Amino acid sequence: MRKIALSMLLLFALGASLLAGCGQAPGAPSPTEAPPSAQVATAADMTAVEEVLEPGMEPVYAESLKDGVYPVAMKSSSSMFKAERCELAVSNGSMEVTLTMASDSYAFMYAGSAEEAAAAESGGYIPLAENADGSRSFTLPVGALDAELNCAAFSRRKELWYDRTLLFRADSLPLEAFADGVIVTAASLGLADGVYTVELSLEGGSGRASLASPALLTVEGGAARAQIVWGSSNYDYMKVDGETCLPLSNEGGSVFEIPVPYFDRAMPVLADTTAMSQPYEIAYTLRFDAASIVEAAP
């Protein structure tokens, strides 16, 4: 009888310990749910992270734009997060962008970090919308163009939140999207047709490139073009404002004539150099100073 009683006591103690092990403190995650930290992608889960902010970029806020809907170019920190097209909507001092996605790889987005997204209530998630035309899209609030937008995207397949940094380029908007007086152009300055000089500055690349300043500025029909001279003779083309420009000369420096769509703002350009083992496009920004414009000496 003593052996039976002892056995019963041991079984009771074992059962009590098992029941205690099944207990769960208030607010603790269910055993079938991963804690928020386990839903965040680590650096090992991610591809290379690219910088989206370029030298010379300055934030452009909604008050600098007219209400309307405009196509806008997006730069992403990840090659795994791309949009087929982006549309910026500006209304009453606020902006939002709709990203039309190529697939449904991402189920949700969140306006914050991946860690914040994993810990947030699902009501704060931005779901992938299925549109009437069959397209899929996310719509995100945007504080400023030409500025980093930190957000998170949830991978449907991997069930992980990934940190993403997006940037929407102000220079991709049509000029008519900007409020009056925001963009300084040859037309807004009232420049008559003729030849002028203008001071310019250069940023980007390795920091070793240089441009002659001032540059000749030609205005015709309200449109301006500048003749710029690089300190190197090794540039074989430039891409400026959607136009590919070939050199006028490579004697004593590479000479180009390029469009100047606006002044007093950083203007992104690409210049292809042949000085390396193979041709290489380098991103620069130019800034033309409107206050320095004077008529060229005859």
C-alpha positions in Angstrom: 0.0 0.0 0.0 2.9 2.3 0.8 4.4 1.7 -2.6 1.0 2.4 -4.3 0.5 5.6 -2.3 4.1 6.8 -3.1 3.5 6.1 -6.8 0.2 8.0 -6.7 2.0 10.9 -5.0 4.8 11.0 -7.7 2.3 10.9 -10.5 0.3 13.8 -8.9 3.6 15.8 -8.5 4.5 15.1 -12.2 1.1 16.1 -13.4 1.2 19.3 -11.4 4.6 20.2 -12.8 3.3 19.6 -16.4 0.3 21.7 -15.8 2.5 24.5 -14.4 4.6 24.2 -17.5 1.6 24.7 -19.7 0.7 27.9 -17.9 1.2 31.3 -19.7 1.8 34.7 -18.1 -0.8 37.4 -19.1 0.3 39.1 -22.3 2.8 36.4 -23.3 2.7 35.2 -26.9 0.9 32.0 -27.7 3.2 29.0 -28.1 2.0 28.8 -31.7 2.9 32.4 -32.5 6.5 33.7 -33.1 7.4 36.7 -30.9 7.7 40.0 -32.8 11.5 39.9 -32.9 11.4 36.6 -34.8 9.4 38.2 -37.6 12.1 40.8 -38.5 14.6 40.1 -41.2 18.2 40.2 -40.1 21.1 41.5 -42.1 21.8 37.9 -43.2 18.3 37.7 -44.7 18.7 40.8 -46.8 20.4 41.7 -50.1 22.9 44.6 -50.3 21.4 47.9 -49.0 21.8 50.8 -51.4 22.0 54.5 -50.5 19.0 56.4 -51.9 19.9 60.0 -50.9 22.1 61.7 -53.4 24.6 64.6 -52.7 22.9 68.0 -52.8 19.4 66.8 -52.4 17.1 69.0 -50.4 13.6 68.0 -49.1 10.7 69.2 -51.2 7.5 69.5 -49.2 3.8 69.5 -50.3 3.6 73.3 -50.0 6.1 73.6 -52.9 3.7 71.7 -55.2 0.3 72.3 -56.7 -2.6 70.0 -55.9 -2.8 67.2 -58.4 -1.7 63.7 -59.4 1.7 63.2 -61.0 4.0 60.4 -62.1 7.1 60.2 -59.9 10.3 58.2 -60.0 11.2 56.1 -56.9 14.6 54.9 -55.7 14.7 51.9 -53.4 17.4 50.7 -51.0 16.7 47.1 -52.1 16.8 45.5 -55.5 14.1 43.2 -54.2 11.6 46.0 -53.7 10.6 47.6 -57.0 7.5 49.2 -58.4 6.2 49.1 -62.0 5.1 52.7 -61.6 4.6 55.3 -58.9 2.0 58.1 -58.7 2.2 61.1 -56.4 -1.1 62.7 -55.2 -0.8 66.2 -53.6 -3.8 67.6 -51.8 -4.3 70.3 -49.2 -0.7 70.3 -48.0 -0.2 66.5 -47.8 1.2 63.9 -50.1 0.8 60.2 -50.7 2.2 57.9 -53.3 0.7 54.8 -54.9 3.1 52.1 -55.8 1.9 49.7 -58.5 3.7 46.4 -57.8 4.8 43.8 -60.3 3.7 40.9 -58.1 2.1 40.1 -54.8 5.4 39.1 -53.1 4.8 41.6 -50.4 1.5 41.4 -48.5 1.7 44.5 -46.3 3.7 47.7 -45.7 4.2 49.7 -42.6 5.1 53.4 -42.1 8.0 52.7 -39.7 10.8 50.2 -39.1 10.5 46.4 -39.4 10.8 46.1 -35.7 8.0 48.6 -35.1 5.9 46.7 -37.7 6.4 43.4 -36.0 5.3 44.8 -32.7 2.3 46.8 -34.1 -1.3 45.9 -34.2 -2.4 44.6 -37.7 -4.8 47.6 -38.0 -1.7 49.8 -38.6 -0.6 47.7 -41.6 -1.0 49.0 -45.2 -2.4 46.0 -47.2 -1.7 45.2 -50.8 -4.7 46.5 -52.7 -6.2 44.4 -55.5 -7.5 47.0 -58.1 -10.4 46.7 -60.5 -7.9 46.7 -63.5 -6.1 43.7 -62.0 -3.1 45.7 -60.8 -1.8 45.5 -57.2 -0.7 48.6 -55.2 0.3 50.1 -51.9 -0.6 53.7 -51.0 1.8 55.3 -48.5 2.0 58.8 -46.9 5.0 60.8 -47.9 6.4 63.6 -45.9 8.8 65.0 -48.5 10.3 64.3 -51.8 14.1 64.1 -52.2 14.2 62.7 -48.7 14.5 59.2 -47.2 11.2 57.5 -46.4 11.8 54.6 -43.9 9.2 51.9 -44.1 8.8 48.1 -43.8 7.5 45.5 -46.2 6.2 42.0 -45.2 7.3 39.2 -47.4 4.4 36.8 -48.1 6.7 33.8 -48.7 9.3 34.3 -46.0 6.9 35.8 -43.4 9.4 38.4 -42.4 9.3 42.2 -42.1 12.1 43.9 -44.1 13.4 47.4 -43.6 13.2 49.4 -46.8 14.2 53.0 -47.5 12.5 54.7 -50.4 13.1 58.1 -52.0 10.8 59.9 -54.5 12.6 62.2 -56.8 11.4 65.8 -57.2 13.3 66.2 -60.4 11.1 63.5 -62.0 7.9 65.7 -61.7 6.8 67.9 -64.6 7.7 71.6 -64.0 4.0 72.4 -63.9 3.7 70.4 -60.7 5.6 73.0 -58.7 3.9 76.1 -57.1 4.6 79.4 -58.7 8.0 80.8 -57.8 9.4 77.5 -56.5 11.3 76.6 -59.6 13.6 79.3 -61.0 13.8 79.0 -64.8 15.1 81.2 -67.6 11.5 82.1 -68.4 10.6 83.0 -64.8 13.7 85.2 -64.7 12.5 86.9 -67.8 15.8 86.3 -69.6 15.8 87.6 -73.2 17.2 85.5 -75.9 21.0 85.9 -75.9 24.3 84.8 -74.4 25.2 85.1 -70.7 27.6 83.7 -68.2 26.6 81.9 -65.0 28.5 80.6 -62.0 28.1 76.9 -61.3 29.2 74.3 -58.7 29.7 70.6 -58.8 29.2 67.8 -56.2 29.5 64.0 -56.3 31.8 61.4 -57.7 35.2 61.0 -56.0 35.5 64.7 -55.3 38.4 65.1 -57.8 36.3 66.2 -60.8 36.1 69.9 -61.6 34.2 72.2 -63.9 35.2 75.6 -65.2 33.1 78.5 -63.8 31.5 80.7 -65.0 30.0 78.9 -67.9 28.5 80.3 -71.1 24.7 80.3 -70.9 22.6 80.6 -74.1 18.9 81.4 -73.9 16.6 80.9 -76.8 12.8 80.9 -76.7 12.8 80.9 -72.9 14.9 77.7 -72.7 18.5 77.7 -71.4 21.5 75.7 -72.3 25.0 75.9 -70.8 28.4 75.1 -72.3 30.4 73.4 -69.5 34.0 72.4 -69.5 35.3 69.5 -67.4 38.8 69.5 -66.1 39.3 66.0 -67.6 39.2 65.0 -71.3 37.9 61.6 -70.5 34.1 62.1 -70.6 32.4 60.7 -73.7 28.8 61.5 -72.9 26.4 63.0 -70.3 22.8 62.4 -69.4 21.0 65.5 -68.3 17.2 66.0 -67.9 16.4 63.0 -70.0 18.8 64.0 -72.8 22.0 62.3 -73.8 24.6 64.9 -74.7 27.8 64.2 -76.7 31.0 66.2 -76.3 31.6 69.2 -78.5 35.3 68.7 -78.0 37.8 66.7 -75.9 40.6 69.1 -76.3 41.9 70.6 -73.1 38.9 69.1 -71.2 35.6 67.6 -72.2 33.2 70.3 -73.5 29.4 69.7 -73.5 26.3 71.8 -74.1 23.6 70.7 -71.7 20.1 71.8 -70.9 19.5 73.9 -67.8 15.9 73.4 -66.9 16.2 75.4 -63.6 18.5 77.4 -61.4 19.3 77.5 -57.7 18.6 73.8 -57.2 20.7 70.7 -57.3 20.4 69.2 -60.8 21.4 65.5 -61.0 23.5 64.5 -64.1 25.4 61.4 -65.2 28.8 61.7 -66.9 30.5 58.7 -68.4 34.2 58.5 -68.0 36.7 56.4 -70.0 39.6 57.0 -67.6 39.1 53.7 -65.9 39.6 50.2 -67.1 36.1 50.3 -68.7 33.6 53.1 -69.2 31.8 54.1 -66.0 28.8 56.4 -65.4 29.3 58.7 -62.5 26.5 60.6 -60.7 27.0 64.3 -60.1 24.9 67.3 -59.2 25.3 70.7 -60.7 23.9 73.9 -59.3 23.6 77.1 -61.5 23.4 80.3 -59.5 20.6 82.6 -60.9 22.0 85.6 -59.1 25.3 85.4 -60.9 23.8 85.6 -64.4 25.2 88.5 -66.5 25.3 89.2 -70.2 28.4 87.8 -71.8 31.0 90.3 -73.1 30.7 90.8 -76.8 
